[in-house]
Every structure is written in structure tokens, then in C-alpha cells.
Amino acid sequence: MDKEIKSLKDSVEWILQQLEVHFDGTPQQAHVDATPLNAGFCTPEIAMNARGIGLKNNELNKQYPSVYDVPPGFYATTNQWYKNGQITFCGDGSIIMLGVMQEHNERKLIWVSDGYGGNIYIARTHGKDNGYNSPGFRKVFTTFTLFEGDKSGKGTTIDLTDSMKHYTSIRIHVSGWGGQVYEANNVQAPVVMFTNLYDDAGGMEMYELKLERVTDTRYKIARSAQAAITSAMNYHQNESAQIHITKIEGVK
């Protein structure tokens, strides 16, 4: 009988120990919350972040005047750090998504996605002087293929897989000369110009390629020209140069 009582006592103590771990809270909150240092129950905030749902707080700056002090997590908030100069790539009060990951308080990775456009910016901290990183947010550039194939010749149209207006610049790939890539900021009428110097004789060729918007998802080659200067200083211009476009990317 004594052996059975001892076994029962050990079992009860183990159960009480487990209950103490999971219910070591307060009269208002009977259970203890999980932390990186102890087991416990999951808070609503932890559950939201675990499921990829941002914590909604449009005035997060009232708790954290510096964006670099925001604790790890994912937040649906507004840009309240415009006035102090920490987030200036979108307007004061603009809707943003904010994410923070860290090893410790002096080694963080912070990312921000602005408004409705979805541009992404990151800031990395390392040590008190942050000597390894830029003193602010850097933009992450992304590309999307709008066209891939082979198009050339003045008047030729090029159909795109998305609206050109969704991008901040256009990257144009051309064949020849080892393959070249050029970028233009005017997405509705991009113009690129390049030069080729002759390898084994004096002289050079200059090229100009211009695209024009037909619709938001279609370009027309408005100009495809070449000007050549020979070693004898003879000049020749061709308004129908065959500059072959092999790929167009939208950059954002």
C-alpha cells in the first residue's frame, strides 16, 4: 500500500508541476504567456503574427518614437516616422507594412512595404555605430518580364504581359555586341542610345532606339536608327536599323 501511495504522490506532484508551468499567471490572467525563455500559452498577437497577420496599430510611433526600437513582429501601421526623417520614401501618415527581425537589439533587419505600390525597403543595424550598413533604408529593386522574344524594325508593335504604368523604369535587352541591357526611366516613351567602336579599324556606330506607348500593354518601335562614321570620316545614317529587342522588363 505504501508503495502505491508513493507512486500516486509522485504522479500528483508531476501533474502539479505541469500545471504550475502552464497556469503560473495572475488572478486576471490565469495562464502564463509563452516567451523565448519559458513555455506557456500563445497570445493573440503571437497567433496573428504566426499566421502572417499584421498587428494593427496606426500610431505605433507613440510607443516607439524611433522605428529602430520597434520590437520583432509584423505590423500593419502608418508612416509616423516621416517627421523625424527615418522613413521618407513615402508620405507622412501613409499606409505601410512593417516587419522587424532581430538577433538582439543592436542587430536587426527591418523591412517596410509602402502604401499600395508594394515597393520594398530594408534597413540593417549592426552594433551601436552601425558601421557595416547605410544610415537608413535601401530600396529593394524587383523586375517582372513584360516581353520575351525577338522584335525589331520601326513601326513594329510589342505586346506586354502587364501594364507599363505599374513600373518606375523599363529595362530593354538587345541582341548583338555580346548582348546589352539598357534602362530608361520614362516608361511610356523609353529611349536608349549606345555606341559601338570598331575593333580593328577606325570608326564607330551610334544607335538610338525609341519605344512609344500604344496602350498600357503595348509598345510601338518609333525609332530604330544608326549613324556610322568611318575612319575616312565618312558619315552614313540609317533610319531603319535592325536593333533586335529580345526582352523587356518592368523595374520597380
C-alpha positions as CSV (number, residue, x, y, z in Angstrom):
1,M,0.0,0.0,0.0
2,D,2.8,2.4,0.9
3,K,4.4,1.8,-2.5
4,E,1.1,2.6,-4.3
5,I,0.7,5.8,-2.2
6,K,4.2,6.9,-3.1
7,S,3.6,6.3,-6.8
8,L,0.4,8.2,-6.6
9,K,2.1,11.1,-4.8
10,D,4.9,11.2,-7.4
11,S,2.2,11.4,-10.2
12,V,0.3,14.1,-8.4
13,E,3.5,16.2,-7.9
14,W,4.3,15.8,-11.6
15,I,0.8,17.0,-12.6
16,L,1.0,20.0,-10.2
17,Q,4.4,20.8,-11.7
18,Q,3.0,20.8,-15.2
19,L,0.0,22.9,-14.1
20,E,2.4,25.4,-12.5
21,V,4.3,25.8,-15.8
22,H,1.1,26.4,-17.7
23,F,-1.0,28.3,-15.2
24,D,1.6,30.5,-13.5
25,G,-0.3,33.7,-14.2
26,T,-2.3,36.3,-12.3
27,P,-5.8,36.5,-11.0
28,Q,-6.7,38.4,-14.2
29,Q,-4.9,36.0,-16.5
30,A,-4.7,32.5,-15.1
31,H,-2.2,31.2,-17.6
32,V,1.4,32.3,-18.3
33,D,2.3,33.6,-21.8
34,A,5.0,31.9,-23.7
35,T,8.3,33.7,-24.1
36,P,11.6,32.8,-25.7
37,L,12.6,31.7,-22.2
38,N,9.7,29.7,-20.9
39,A,6.8,27.5,-22.1
40,G,3.3,28.8,-21.9
41,F,0.2,29.8,-23.8
42,C,0.1,31.7,-27.1
43,T,-1.1,35.3,-27.0
44,P,-3.5,36.6,-29.7
45,E,-0.6,38.8,-31.0
46,I,1.7,35.8,-31.4
47,A,-1.1,33.8,-33.1
48,M,-1.7,36.7,-35.5
49,N,2.0,37.0,-36.5
50,A,2.4,33.3,-36.7
51,R,-0.4,33.3,-39.4
52,G,1.1,36.2,-41.2
53,I,-1.5,38.8,-40.0
54,G,0.0,42.2,-39.1
55,L,-0.7,43.7,-35.7
56,K,-2.9,46.8,-36.4
57,N,-1.6,50.0,-34.8
58,N,-1.7,53.2,-36.8
59,E,0.1,55.2,-34.1
60,L,2.9,52.8,-33.3
61,N,5.3,55.7,-33.1
62,K,3.7,56.8,-29.8
63,Q,5.2,53.7,-28.2
64,Y,8.4,53.7,-30.3
65,P,9.4,57.2,-31.4
66,S,12.3,55.6,-33.3
67,V,11.4,52.9,-35.9
68,Y,14.7,51.2,-34.9
69,D,13.2,50.5,-31.4
70,V,10.1,48.6,-32.7
71,P,10.3,45.1,-31.3
72,P,10.3,42.0,-33.5
73,G,7.0,41.3,-35.3
74,F,4.9,42.2,-38.3
75,Y,2.8,45.4,-38.1
76,A,0.0,46.9,-40.2
77,T,0.6,50.6,-39.5
78,T,1.1,54.1,-40.9
79,N,4.2,56.1,-41.5
80,Q,4.5,58.1,-38.4
81,W,8.4,58.3,-38.7
82,Y,8.3,60.8,-41.6
83,K,8.7,63.9,-39.4
84,N,11.9,62.6,-37.7
85,G,13.4,61.7,-41.1
86,Q,13.6,57.9,-40.7
87,I,11.1,56.9,-43.3
88,T,10.8,59.5,-46.1
89,F,10.3,57.3,-49.2
90,C,6.5,57.5,-48.6
91,G,4.4,60.3,-47.3
92,D,3.6,61.3,-43.7
93,G,0.8,59.0,-42.5
94,S,0.9,56.7,-45.5
95,I,-0.2,53.1,-45.0
96,I,2.8,50.8,-44.6
97,M,3.6,47.2,-43.7
98,L,6.5,47.0,-41.2
99,G,8.4,43.9,-40.3
100,V,11.2,43.5,-37.7
101,M,13.5,40.6,-37.1
102,Q,16.5,40.6,-34.8
103,E,19.3,38.6,-33.1
104,H,19.3,41.2,-30.4
105,N,18.5,44.9,-30.0
106,E,21.7,46.0,-31.8
107,R,21.4,43.6,-34.7
108,K,18.1,44.0,-36.6
109,L,16.6,43.6,-40.0
110,I,13.7,46.0,-40.6
111,W,11.6,46.0,-43.8
112,V,8.9,48.3,-45.0
113,S,6.4,47.9,-47.9
114,D,4.9,51.2,-48.8
115,G,1.2,52.0,-49.5
116,Y,-0.5,50.3,-52.4
117,G,2.5,50.1,-54.8
118,G,4.3,47.4,-52.8
119,N,7.8,48.8,-53.0
120,I,10.1,47.2,-50.5
121,Y,12.8,48.9,-48.4
122,I,15.2,47.4,-45.9
123,A,17.4,48.7,-43.1
124,R,20.0,46.6,-41.3
125,T,21.6,47.5,-38.0
126,H,24.8,46.1,-36.5
127,G,26.3,47.5,-33.4
128,K,25.8,50.9,-31.9
129,D,27.6,52.7,-34.7
130,N,26.1,50.5,-37.4
131,G,29.4,50.6,-39.2
132,Y,28.6,47.9,-41.8
133,N,25.4,49.4,-43.2
134,S,24.0,52.5,-44.8
135,P,22.5,55.1,-42.4
136,G,18.9,54.4,-43.4
137,F,16.6,52.4,-45.7
138,R,17.7,50.9,-49.0
139,K,15.2,50.2,-51.8
140,V,15.0,46.6,-53.0
141,F,14.6,46.6,-56.8
142,T,12.4,43.9,-58.4
143,T,11.8,43.1,-62.0
144,F,9.0,41.5,-64.0
145,T,9.3,40.2,-67.6
146,L,6.9,42.1,-69.8
147,F,8.1,40.7,-73.1
148,E,10.5,38.0,-74.3
149,G,11.1,37.1,-77.9
150,D,12.6,39.0,-80.9
151,K,11.2,42.2,-82.2
152,S,12.9,44.8,-84.5
153,G,12.1,47.4,-87.1
154,K,10.4,50.8,-87.0
155,G,6.6,50.5,-86.7
156,T,6.7,47.0,-85.1
157,T,4.4,46.6,-82.1
158,I,5.3,44.7,-78.9
159,D,2.6,43.3,-76.6
160,L,3.3,43.3,-72.9
161,T,2.2,40.9,-70.2
162,D,1.3,43.7,-67.8
163,S,0.7,47.5,-67.7
164,M,3.8,49.5,-68.2
165,K,2.4,52.1,-65.7
166,H,2.9,49.6,-62.9
167,Y,6.7,50.2,-63.0
168,T,9.2,53.0,-62.4
169,S,11.6,52.2,-65.2
170,I,11.9,49.9,-68.2
171,R,14.9,47.6,-68.8
172,I,15.4,46.7,-72.5
173,H,17.6,43.8,-73.7
174,V,19.0,43.9,-77.2
175,S,20.9,41.2,-79.1
176,G,24.3,41.7,-80.7
177,W,27.5,43.2,-79.4
178,G,27.6,40.4,-76.8
179,G,24.1,41.2,-75.6
180,Q,23.3,44.5,-74.0
181,V,20.9,45.8,-71.4
182,Y,19.7,49.4,-71.1
183,E,17.3,51.1,-68.7
184,A,15.1,54.1,-69.2
185,N,13.0,56.0,-66.6
186,N,10.3,57.1,-69.0
187,V,8.1,54.0,-69.0
188,Q,5.7,55.4,-71.6
189,A,8.3,56.5,-74.1
190,P,11.6,54.9,-73.3
191,V,14.7,55.9,-75.3
192,V,18.1,54.2,-75.2
193,M,21.3,55.2,-77.0
194,F,24.5,53.3,-77.3
195,T,27.8,53.4,-79.3
196,N,29.9,50.7,-80.8
197,L,33.6,51.3,-81.6
198,Y,35.2,49.3,-84.4
199,D,37.7,46.7,-83.1
200,D,40.2,46.5,-86.0
201,A,39.7,49.8,-87.8
202,G,38.9,53.4,-87.1
203,G,35.3,54.3,-86.9
204,M,32.2,54.0,-84.8
205,E,28.5,53.4,-84.9
206,M,25.8,55.2,-82.8
207,Y,22.4,53.7,-82.2
208,E,19.1,55.2,-80.9
209,L,16.1,53.1,-80.1
210,K,12.8,54.7,-79.0
211,L,9.5,53.0,-78.0
212,E,6.2,54.7,-77.7
213,R,3.1,53.7,-75.8
214,V,0.2,52.5,-77.9
215,T,-1.8,51.2,-75.0
216,D,-0.8,50.4,-71.4
217,T,0.2,46.9,-72.5
218,R,1.6,47.7,-76.0
219,Y,4.7,49.5,-77.3
220,K,5.5,50.5,-80.9
221,I,9.1,50.9,-82.1
222,A,9.0,54.6,-83.0
223,R,12.7,54.9,-83.9
224,S,15.5,52.4,-84.7
225,A,18.3,54.4,-86.1
226,Q,22.0,54.1,-86.7
227,A,24.7,56.6,-87.6
228,A,28.1,55.5,-88.7
229,I,31.4,57.4,-89.0
230,T,34.2,55.6,-90.9
231,S,37.9,56.1,-90.4
232,A,37.9,58.3,-93.5
233,M,35.3,60.5,-91.7
234,N,32.5,59.5,-94.0
235,Y,29.1,59.8,-92.3
236,H,26.1,57.5,-93.0
237,Q,22.7,57.4,-91.3
238,N,20.2,54.6,-91.4
239,E,16.7,55.2,-90.1
240,S,15.7,51.6,-90.4
241,A,18.5,49.9,-88.4
242,Q,17.5,46.4,-87.2
243,I,18.0,46.6,-83.5
244,H,16.7,43.4,-82.1
245,I,14.8,43.6,-78.8
246,T,14.9,40.2,-77.0
247,K,13.4,41.1,-73.6
248,I,11.7,43.9,-71.8
249,E,11.5,44.1,-68.0
250,G,9.5,46.3,-65.7
251,V,11.6,47.6,-62.8
252,K,10.1,48.6,-59.5
